[in-house]
Each structure stands twice: as structure tokens, then as C-alpha cells.
Amino acid sequence: MPHADQPAPAKAFISGCAGTELSDEERAFFSEERPFALILFARNCQTPSQIRALIDEFRAIVGRNDAPVLIDQEGGRVQRLKPPLWPAYPPGRPLGIVAEENLADGKRAAWLLGRLIAVDLHELGITVDCLPVLDVAAPGMTDAIGDRSYSSDPEIVAALGGAVAEGLMEGGVLPVVKHIPGHGRAASDSHYDLPVVSADLDVLAETDFVPFSRLAHLPIGMTSHILYTSVDRERPSTLSKAIIRDIIRKRIGFDGLLMGDDISMKALSGDFTDLARATYDAGCDLVLHCNARIEEMRSVALAAPPLAGLSGERAARALSMLRQPAPFDRVTGQEELHALAARGGWPRVS
């Protein structure tokens, strides 16, 4: 039991919230259930001062000044902080085009992308970015990934993903590798239905798994809601012991903090308490719930254990990797990134 003047330990889930400030119902929920982290979306992001106030209030309510706050800030279509208050950034594919011509230049562009995004996030108090996307492009790939993928070459994906991650970390933000063990062969969007990938395991190991193996040392990973029939014909990766134990943990070698993709996506169906329990039972450390529907949040929290044991150790190890930002010239970095990304076909946006 915690000491009387100490908060209860965090529970092993991540929640969203509905608006630009917490409702009374959300305040009561966060105070009682104490999720490990908060994830922000465009609906939560109006101005820098408003975002900082929202984050400060969440951390005060859960009683942890270091409570992680996550966002999906990739560039391109997936950018929760948008112009004109924040810069427009390129998606992954233009950087991959640069890298396919000159790997060093592509890696430099990827590092700059991560470092510049980290400046934006660190100023707001956001400590985790759900980036890099390590999905290797394949024929028939869903548009939900599309230009978010760097390349069809797994080594280029690994190189650019590693550079983005290092840029983020040098700027004081933790990266999340996604969507492990790979979303590039999925022909449908897991936001709306369950994709099925039937590729042979050896083929997956030679392609899709490669970037995740190369970057298995990174602190946090996010699963994909995909049915990989060569491993588990019944359960998608987020709910599959075989995929998490045998593929993600053993074959890929990822021993970081593992969260499932958003449990409210349509690829999964059923009672949210049951889905959350199945996610933990499969081996995920954290359940992610994003849509801010309070009854669903309560159902997830009902299943969520304290973040303790091996999962707690992974969380502590991830947070210990946060750095103080190194000096960086933002204006010069933006100019250099724009020039490099233009070579990959990305237009400069003022």
C-alpha cells in the first residue's frame, strides 16, 4: 500500500480526453483510476498555453510530475499540432526517396525531423511521440499507412527510423516504434476492420520484422491490430500471446515497454474490459484507449492492473531514457530539412 501522503501507483493504461480542458467527469476518473499516461489529439490542442495547462492539470490530478504525455506527431497527414501555430513537416516517404538516392542525406533529414518535432513537443511538456513508423511498404499497402512509410527497403526504414528516434531523444522526447511487428502488408485500415496478412513467416522475418529488430533497443513500442495467419490464425497481434512472446519479444528481441494500438479501433470488437484483459494476458504492458468515451474508459480501467513487476520495470527504464535537450538552432534546422525534403518531392509550406 502507498504511504498516506503518496499517490496510488499508476495503472497500466493510457487514456485520451475529450476537449481542450478536462471535464469534471474526467477529473474524477483520472483522480480515481490514475492512468500511466495521457494521449493528446488535435481535438485537445488549441494553443500552446492551453496545452500546457491541460498537461499540468492531468499531472497534478494523477500525482506524478513525470506522468508521460503522448501524441502522434509524425508529419504529413498524421500531425496533431498543425499550422499556423506549429510548422508543417514532411511525411516519411519523401525522406525515404532522399535516402534511396543518398543514405547519409536521408538520415540527416530524418534526424532533423525528429529533432525539430522534439522542440515543439518539449516546449509544451509532451514527453512521448508515437514515431517512428517502421512499417515496410509492400504492394497493396493500405492508404492508412501510405506515405507514412519511409520505403519498401527494410534497411532504409531501419536507418531512417533510428535517425528520427535519435533526433527525438536528443530533444528530450521518447520515441515509440510502430506498428510492431509490421503494418506494411495490410491491405485494409485497422481503424475500420481487421486486416489479415497471410505472408509466410520467413518472408516476414526477412522484411517486415527487420526494422523492429534493428531498433529493438528503443524504449517503447506499439503493436499492430493485424491477424498474421502464419503465426496465429485466431488472434490479432495485440491479443496474441504467440506473436508477442515468440515474435516481438523473442524473434525481434524487443524488451521495451509495449503498448497495444488503440483498443477502440474497429479492428477489435467486444466488451472493453474483456479486450483490455486479453491485451494484458497476451503480454502487452499497457492498454491504449483514445476516443475519450468515458464509459469505455471506465471499462478499460476496470481491467487495468497496477503498473508493477516486469511491466513497471520496463516503464521505469523507458522514462529513465528521457534526456535534457541538447542545444539546437531551430531556424537553421528547419531550412536544412526543407531543402532536403524538397529533393524527395515534399513542397515547402510556409
C-alpha positions as CSV (number, residue, x, y, z in Angstrom):
1,M,0.0,0.0,0.0
2,P,1.2,3.5,-0.7
3,H,2.1,5.8,2.2
4,A,-0.8,8.0,3.2
5,D,0.7,11.2,1.6
6,Q,1.8,9.4,-1.6
7,P,-0.4,8.9,-4.6
8,A,-1.6,5.4,-5.6
9,P,0.6,3.7,-8.2
10,A,-0.2,4.3,-11.8
11,K,-2.4,1.8,-13.5
12,A,-1.3,0.1,-16.7
13,F,-3.3,2.1,-19.3
14,I,-3.2,5.3,-21.3
15,S,-6.3,7.4,-21.8
16,G,-7.4,10.3,-24.1
17,C,-9.6,13.2,-23.1
18,A,-12.4,14.8,-24.9
19,G,-11.6,18.5,-25.3
20,T,-9.2,21.3,-24.6
21,E,-9.6,21.1,-20.9
22,L,-10.7,18.3,-18.6
23,S,-14.3,17.9,-17.7
24,D,-15.4,17.3,-14.1
25,E,-16.1,13.7,-15.0
26,E,-12.6,13.3,-16.5
27,R,-11.0,14.9,-13.4
28,A,-12.8,12.4,-11.2
29,F,-11.9,9.5,-13.4
30,F,-8.2,10.4,-13.6
31,S,-8.1,11.0,-9.8
32,E,-9.6,7.7,-9.0
33,E,-8.0,5.5,-11.7
34,R,-4.6,7.2,-12.2
35,P,-3.7,6.1,-15.7
36,F,0.0,5.8,-16.5
37,A,-0.2,8.4,-19.3
38,L,-2.4,10.8,-21.3
39,I,-2.5,10.9,-25.1
40,L,-3.4,14.1,-27.0
41,F,-5.2,14.5,-30.3
42,A,-6.0,17.6,-32.5
43,R,-9.2,18.0,-30.5
44,N,-7.1,18.7,-27.4
45,C,-4.7,21.1,-29.0
46,Q,-5.7,24.8,-29.4
47,T,-2.9,27.0,-28.2
48,P,0.5,26.4,-26.5
49,S,-0.7,27.9,-23.2
50,Q,-3.9,25.8,-23.3
51,I,-2.0,22.6,-23.9
52,R,0.5,23.3,-21.1
53,A,-2.4,24.0,-18.7
54,L,-4.1,20.7,-19.8
55,I,-1.0,18.7,-19.2
56,D,-0.2,20.4,-15.9
57,E,-3.7,19.6,-14.6
58,F,-3.5,16.0,-15.7
59,R,-0.2,15.5,-13.9
60,A,-1.4,17.2,-10.8
61,I,-4.5,15.0,-10.7
62,V,-2.7,11.8,-11.1
63,G,0.0,13.0,-8.6
64,R,3.1,12.4,-10.8
65,N,5.0,15.3,-12.3
66,D,6.7,12.9,-14.7
67,A,3.4,11.2,-15.9
68,P,4.0,10.7,-19.7
69,V,2.0,12.6,-22.2
70,L,1.9,11.2,-25.7
71,I,1.0,12.5,-29.1
72,D,1.1,11.3,-32.7
73,Q,3.2,13.9,-34.4
74,E,4.7,12.3,-37.5
75,G,4.4,15.0,-40.2
76,G,2.3,14.8,-43.3
77,R,-1.3,13.6,-42.7
78,V,-0.6,12.5,-39.1
79,Q,0.2,15.7,-37.3
80,R,-1.9,16.7,-34.3
81,L,-0.2,20.1,-33.9
82,K,-0.9,21.9,-37.1
83,P,-0.1,25.2,-38.9
84,P,-0.2,28.1,-38.4
85,L,0.8,27.7,-34.7
86,W,3.1,24.8,-35.5
87,P,5.2,24.0,-38.5
88,A,4.2,21.6,-41.2
89,Y,6.5,18.6,-41.5
90,P,7.0,16.1,-44.3
91,P,5.7,12.5,-44.0
92,G,8.1,9.6,-44.1
93,R,8.1,8.8,-47.8
94,P,9.9,12.0,-49.1
95,L,12.7,11.2,-46.6
96,G,12.9,7.7,-48.0
97,I,13.2,9.0,-51.5
98,V,16.2,11.1,-50.4
99,A,17.7,8.1,-48.6
100,E,17.3,5.9,-51.7
101,E,19.5,8.3,-53.6
102,N,21.9,9.2,-50.7
103,L,21.5,7.4,-47.4
104,A,23.5,9.9,-45.4
105,D,21.3,12.8,-46.6
106,G,18.2,10.8,-45.9
107,K,19.4,10.0,-42.3
108,R,20.2,13.7,-41.8
109,A,16.7,14.7,-42.9
110,A,15.2,12.1,-40.6
111,W,17.3,13.2,-37.7
112,L,16.3,16.8,-38.3
113,L,12.6,15.8,-38.5
114,G,12.8,14.2,-35.1
115,R,14.8,17.0,-33.5
116,L,12.5,19.7,-34.8
117,I,9.4,17.9,-33.7
118,A,11.0,17.4,-30.3
119,V,11.5,21.2,-29.9
120,D,7.7,21.7,-30.5
121,L,6.7,18.9,-28.1
122,H,9.2,19.6,-25.3
123,E,8.1,23.3,-25.1
124,L,4.6,22.0,-24.3
125,G,5.5,19.3,-21.8
126,I,4.8,16.4,-24.2
127,T,7.3,13.7,-23.5
128,V,6.4,10.8,-25.9
129,D,5.9,10.9,-29.6
130,C,4.3,7.9,-31.4
131,L,7.1,7.9,-34.1
132,P,9.0,6.4,-35.9
133,V,6.7,4.4,-38.3
134,L,8.7,1.3,-39.1
135,D,6.2,-0.3,-41.4
136,V,7.9,-1.5,-44.6
137,A,5.9,-0.6,-47.7
138,A,4.6,-3.6,-49.7
139,P,2.3,-3.9,-52.8
140,G,-1.3,-3.4,-51.9
141,M,-0.5,-1.5,-48.7
142,T,-3.4,0.4,-47.2
143,D,-3.6,4.1,-47.7
144,A,-3.8,4.3,-43.9
145,I,0.0,3.8,-44.0
146,G,0.7,5.1,-47.5
147,D,3.3,7.9,-47.4
148,R,3.9,7.4,-43.7
149,S,6.2,4.5,-44.7
150,Y,9.8,5.5,-45.5
151,S,10.5,2.8,-48.0
152,S,10.0,-0.7,-49.3
153,D,13.6,-1.4,-48.3
154,P,13.7,-2.6,-44.7
155,E,17.2,-1.4,-44.1
156,I,16.3,2.1,-45.2
157,V,13.3,2.0,-43.0
158,A,15.5,1.0,-40.1
159,A,18.1,3.6,-40.8
160,L,15.6,6.5,-41.1
161,G,13.6,5.3,-38.1
162,G,16.7,5.1,-36.0
163,A,17.7,8.7,-37.1
164,V,14.2,10.0,-36.3
165,A,14.3,8.3,-32.9
166,E,17.7,9.8,-32.0
167,G,16.5,13.3,-33.0
168,L,13.5,13.0,-30.8
169,M,15.6,11.7,-27.8
170,E,18.2,14.4,-28.2
171,G,15.4,16.9,-27.9
172,G,14.0,15.4,-24.7
173,V,11.2,13.2,-26.2
174,L,10.8,9.4,-26.1
175,P,10.1,7.7,-29.4
176,V,7.5,4.9,-29.9
177,V,8.3,2.3,-32.7
178,K,5.1,1.3,-34.5
179,H,3.3,-0.8,-35.6
180,I,5.3,-3.8,-34.4
181,P,5.7,-6.4,-36.0
182,G,4.7,-4.5,-39.2
183,H,1.7,-3.0,-40.9
184,G,3.1,-2.6,-44.4
185,R,1.4,-5.8,-45.8
186,A,-2.0,-4.9,-44.6
187,A,-4.4,-4.0,-47.4
188,S,-7.1,-2.6,-45.1
189,D,-7.3,0.0,-42.4
190,S,-7.4,-1.3,-38.9
191,H,-9.3,1.8,-37.8
192,Y,-12.3,0.2,-39.6
193,D,-11.7,-3.5,-39.8
194,L,-9.3,-6.3,-39.0
195,P,-6.5,-6.7,-41.7
196,V,-5.3,-10.2,-42.5
197,V,-1.7,-10.8,-43.5
198,S,-1.0,-14.3,-44.9
199,A,2.7,-13.9,-45.8
200,D,5.0,-16.8,-44.8
201,L,6.8,-16.3,-41.5
202,D,10.3,-16.5,-43.2
203,V,9.2,-13.7,-45.6
204,L,8.0,-11.5,-42.7
205,A,11.3,-12.1,-40.9
206,E,13.3,-11.0,-43.9
207,T,11.3,-7.8,-44.5
208,D,8.7,-6.6,-42.0
209,F,10.5,-7.6,-38.9
210,V,13.9,-6.2,-39.9
211,P,13.4,-2.5,-38.8
212,F,12.0,-3.5,-35.5
213,S,14.9,-5.9,-34.9
214,R,17.4,-3.2,-35.7
215,L,15.8,-0.8,-33.3
216,A,14.8,-3.3,-30.6
217,H,16.8,-1.2,-28.1
218,L,14.4,1.7,-28.3
219,P,12.3,2.3,-25.1
220,I,8.7,2.0,-26.3
221,G,6.8,0.0,-28.9
222,M,3.2,-0.1,-30.2
223,T,1.6,-3.2,-31.6
224,S,-0.5,-3.6,-34.8
225,H,-4.1,-4.8,-34.9
226,I,-3.4,-7.3,-37.6
227,L,-4.1,-11.1,-38.0
228,Y,-0.8,-12.7,-39.1
229,T,-2.0,-16.2,-40.2
230,S,1.4,-17.7,-40.3
231,V,1.7,-17.2,-36.6
232,D,-1.8,-17.1,-35.1
233,R,-4.9,-17.7,-37.2
234,E,-7.3,-16.6,-34.4
235,R,-6.0,-13.5,-32.7
236,P,-4.5,-10.2,-34.0
237,S,-1.1,-9.3,-32.7
238,T,-2.3,-7.1,-29.8
239,L,-4.2,-10.0,-28.4
240,S,-1.9,-12.8,-29.4
241,K,0.5,-14.5,-26.9
242,A,2.2,-16.2,-29.8
243,I,3.0,-13.0,-31.6
244,I,4.0,-11.0,-28.5
245,R,6.0,-13.8,-26.9
246,D,7.5,-15.6,-29.9
247,I,7.8,-12.8,-32.4
248,I,8.0,-9.4,-30.7
249,R,9.9,-10.5,-27.5
250,K,12.0,-13.4,-28.8
251,R,12.5,-13.2,-32.6
252,I,12.5,-9.4,-32.9
253,G,14.2,-9.1,-29.5
254,F,12.2,-6.1,-28.3
255,D,12.2,-5.9,-24.5
256,G,11.0,-2.4,-24.1
257,L,7.6,-1.1,-22.8
258,L,5.0,-2.5,-25.1
259,M,1.5,-0.9,-25.6
260,G,-1.3,-2.1,-27.8
261,D,-2.6,0.2,-30.6
262,D,-5.8,2.0,-29.7
263,I,-8.2,-0.6,-28.3
264,S,-11.2,1.5,-29.6
265,M,-10.3,0.9,-33.2
266,K,-12.7,-1.2,-35.2
267,A,-10.2,-4.0,-35.9
268,L,-11.1,-5.2,-32.4
269,S,-14.6,-5.9,-31.2
270,G,-16.2,-6.9,-27.9
271,D,-16.5,-5.7,-24.4
272,F,-13.7,-3.3,-23.5
273,T,-13.0,-4.9,-20.1
274,D,-12.6,-8.2,-21.9
275,L,-10.4,-6.7,-24.6
276,A,-8.2,-5.0,-22.1
277,R,-7.7,-8.2,-20.1
278,A,-6.9,-10.1,-23.3
279,T,-4.3,-7.4,-24.2
280,Y,-2.6,-7.8,-20.8
281,D,-2.9,-11.6,-21.0
282,A,-1.2,-11.6,-24.4
283,G,1.8,-9.8,-23.0
284,C,1.3,-6.1,-23.6
285,D,2.4,-3.9,-20.7
286,L,-0.1,-1.1,-21.4
287,V,-3.6,-0.7,-23.0
288,L,-4.2,2.4,-25.1
289,H,-7.6,3.9,-25.3
290,C,-8.0,7.0,-27.3
291,N,-11.6,8.1,-28.1
292,A,-12.3,9.7,-24.7
293,R,-15.7,8.0,-24.3
294,I,-15.9,7.9,-20.6
295,E,-17.9,4.6,-20.2
296,E,-15.3,2.8,-22.4
297,M,-12.5,4.4,-20.3
298,R,-14.1,3.0,-17.2
299,S,-14.4,-0.4,-18.7
300,V,-10.7,-0.4,-19.6
301,A,-9.7,0.9,-16.1
302,L,-11.7,-2.0,-14.5
303,A,-9.3,-4.5,-16.1
304,A,-6.1,-2.4,-15.7
305,P,-3.7,-3.7,-13.0
306,P,-1.1,-1.5,-11.3
307,L,1.9,-0.9,-13.5
308,A,4.2,-3.1,-11.5
309,G,6.5,-6.1,-11.9
310,L,8.3,-6.5,-15.2
311,S,5.9,-4.0,-16.9
312,G,6.7,-1.5,-14.2
313,E,10.5,-2.1,-14.7
314,R,10.1,-1.5,-18.4
315,A,8.2,1.7,-17.8
316,A,10.8,3.0,-15.4
317,R,13.6,2.1,-17.8
318,A,11.8,3.9,-20.6
319,L,11.3,7.1,-18.5
320,S,15.0,6.9,-17.4
321,M,16.0,7.4,-21.1
322,L,14.5,10.9,-21.2
323,R,17.3,13.5,-21.7
324,Q,17.6,17.2,-21.3
325,P,17.6,18.7,-24.8
326,A,20.9,19.4,-26.3
327,P,21.5,22.9,-27.9
328,F,19.9,23.2,-31.3
329,D,19.3,26.0,-33.8
330,R,15.6,25.5,-34.8
331,V,15.6,28.0,-37.7
332,T,18.7,26.6,-39.4
333,G,17.4,23.1,-38.8
334,Q,14.1,24.0,-40.5
335,E,15.8,25.4,-43.5
336,E,18.0,22.3,-43.9
337,L,15.1,19.9,-43.5
338,H,13.0,21.8,-46.1
339,A,15.9,21.7,-48.6
340,L,16.4,18.0,-48.1
341,A,12.7,17.1,-48.1
342,A,12.2,19.1,-51.3
343,R,14.6,16.6,-53.0
344,G,12.1,13.9,-52.1
345,G,9.2,15.8,-53.6
346,W,7.9,17.5,-50.4
347,P,6.8,21.1,-51.1
348,R,7.9,23.7,-48.6
349,V,5.0,25.1,-46.7
350,S,5.4,28.5,-45.0
